Amino acid sequence: MTNPGMTQLRMAVVKALTQPSAERRADPVIDASPGPSPLDHPAIALCMDAYERARLSARSRHKSEYESSQEALAAYKAAMPALISRQNISDYIACVAYADLRDLLDASDADHLLSIARTARLLHTARSAPMRKSSSGAHPSPSAPASPATTQNNVESPPSDPQATQNS
C-alpha cells in the first residue's frame, strides 16, 4: 500500500520535471536555475553506471527490453551503498529516490526499500545513543529508560546445592 503523502510528492516532482522550461521560469515555486545533476552524487552515479552497463550487456546478448531492464535494476540495487553508516544510509535513500523518480522502481518496491533504510537509520541511531552508568556502577546502560519488561525481571536463581532441592 502506498503512502498518500509519498504519492503527492511523486506527482509534484513529476510535474516539475515534465513542465517545459518556459513554464518553469514562470512558476515562482520552481527554481529553473541550472544546478548540480543528480549524477554528480557519487552513490547515484555508481548505481546508474551499474544499471547502464548491465542493460547494455543484456541487450548485447539479445535479451528483451523487459529482461534487460530487470537485469539492470538488479545491478542498480546491488551497487547501492551498504546500510552501515549514517552517510551510507543517506546515500542509499538518494539512490532509491533517484530510481523512483526515473521510474526504474515501482511504487511498492520504492516504499519497501525506503522502509529498509528507515529501519537501518533507527538501528544506527539506537546504537549510537550515549551510554550512561547505572546507579550500581556495574554495567553501563543506554541513556533511554529501561522498559518495564527488563526492570521487573524477578527470576530467582536455582539453589547452589542440588541435594537441597531433592530434600524439599
C-alpha positions in Angstrom: 0.0 0.0 0.0 1.5 3.4 -1.0 1.6 6.3 1.3 -0.7 9.2 0.1 1.9 11.8 1.1 4.6 10.0 -0.9 2.2 9.8 -3.9 1.6 13.5 -3.8 5.3 14.2 -3.6 5.9 11.9 -6.6 3.2 13.8 -8.6 4.8 17.2 -7.7 8.2 16.0 -8.7 7.0 14.5 -12.0 5.1 17.8 -12.8 8.2 19.8 -12.0 10.4 17.6 -14.2 8.0 17.4 -17.1 7.0 21.1 -17.4 8.5 22.9 -20.3 11.3 25.2 -19.3 9.2 28.4 -20.1 6.5 27.2 -17.7 9.2 26.5 -15.0 10.5 30.0 -15.3 7.0 31.4 -15.0 6.3 29.4 -11.8 7.8 31.2 -8.8 7.8 28.0 -6.8 10.1 26.0 -9.1 13.7 27.2 -9.4 14.7 26.8 -13.0 18.3 27.8 -12.5 20.7 25.0 -13.5 22.0 23.2 -10.5 24.1 20.1 -9.9 23.0 17.0 -11.7 21.9 14.1 -9.5 24.6 12.1 -11.3 27.1 14.4 -9.6 26.2 12.4 -6.4 28.8 9.6 -6.2 26.4 6.9 -5.0 23.8 7.7 -7.6 26.5 7.8 -10.3 27.8 4.4 -9.2 24.3 2.9 -9.3 23.4 4.4 -12.7 26.8 3.2 -14.1 26.0 -0.3 -12.9 22.5 0.0 -14.3 23.6 1.1 -17.8 26.4 -1.5 -18.0 24.0 -4.3 -17.1 21.3 -3.0 -19.5 23.8 -2.7 -22.4 25.3 -6.1 -21.6 21.8 -7.8 -21.6 20.9 -6.0 -24.9 24.1 -7.2 -26.5 23.1 -10.8 -25.6 19.8 -10.2 -27.4 17.7 -10.1 -24.2 14.3 -8.4 -24.5 13.9 -4.8 -23.2 12.0 -6.1 -20.2 14.7 -8.7 -19.4 17.4 -6.1 -19.9 15.7 -3.6 -17.6 15.2 -6.3 -14.9 18.9 -7.2 -15.1 19.8 -3.5 -15.0 17.6 -2.9 -12.0 19.2 -5.8 -10.1 22.7 -4.3 -10.9 21.5 -0.9 -9.7 20.3 -2.4 -6.4 23.5 -4.4 -5.9 25.5 -1.2 -6.4 23.5 0.7 -3.7 25.5 1.5 -0.5 25.6 -0.9 2.4 23.5 0.4 5.3 26.4 0.6 7.7 26.7 4.3 8.5 24.6 7.4 8.6 26.2 8.7 5.4 25.6 5.4 3.6 22.0 5.4 4.7 21.6 8.9 3.3 23.3 7.8 0.0 21.1 4.7 -0.1 18.0 6.9 0.2 19.3 9.2 -2.5 19.7 6.2 -4.8 16.2 4.9 -4.1 14.7 8.4 -4.7 16.5 8.8 -8.0 15.5 5.4 -9.2 11.9 6.1 -8.2 11.9 9.5 -10.0 13.3 7.9 -13.1 10.5 5.2 -12.9 13.1 2.4 -12.6 11.3 1.1 -9.5 7.6 0.5 -9.0 6.0 2.3 -6.0 5.8 -0.7 -3.8 9.5 -1.5 -4.4 10.5 2.0 -3.6 8.4 2.0 -0.4 9.9 -1.3 0.6 13.5 0.0 0.1 12.8 3.2 2.0 11.3 1.2 4.8 14.6 -0.8 5.0 16.5 2.5 5.1 14.2 3.8 7.8 14.8 0.7 9.9 18.6 0.9 9.4 18.6 4.6 10.4 16.6 3.7 13.6 19.0 0.9 14.5 22.0 3.1 13.8 20.6 5.9 15.9 19.9 3.4 18.8 23.4 2.0 18.6 25.0 5.4 18.7 22.9 6.6 21.7 25.2 7.8 24.6 25.7 5.2 27.3 25.3 6.1 31.0 26.5 4.3 34.1 23.9 2.6 36.2 23.5 3.5 39.8 25.4 0.4 40.9 28.2 1.3 38.5 28.5 -2.3 37.4 27.4 -2.1 33.8 26.7 0.9 31.5 23.2 1.1 30.1 21.6 3.1 27.3 20.6 6.6 28.3 17.0 5.8 27.5 14.9 4.4 30.4 14.6 0.7 30.5 11.3 -0.9 29.6 9.1 -2.4 32.3 9.8 -5.9 31.0 13.5 -5.5 31.7 13.2 -3.8 35.0 10.8 -6.4 36.5 13.0 -9.4 35.9 12.4 -11.2 39.3 13.6 -14.7 38.3 15.1 -16.5 41.3 18.4 -18.2 40.8 18.5 -22.0 41.4 19.9 -23.2 44.7 23.6 -23.9 44.7 23.2 -27.3 46.3 21.3 -30.0 44.2 20.7 -32.0 47.4 18.7 -29.1 48.9 16.1 -29.4 46.1 15.7 -33.2 46.4 15.1 -33.0 50.2 12.4 -30.3 50.0 
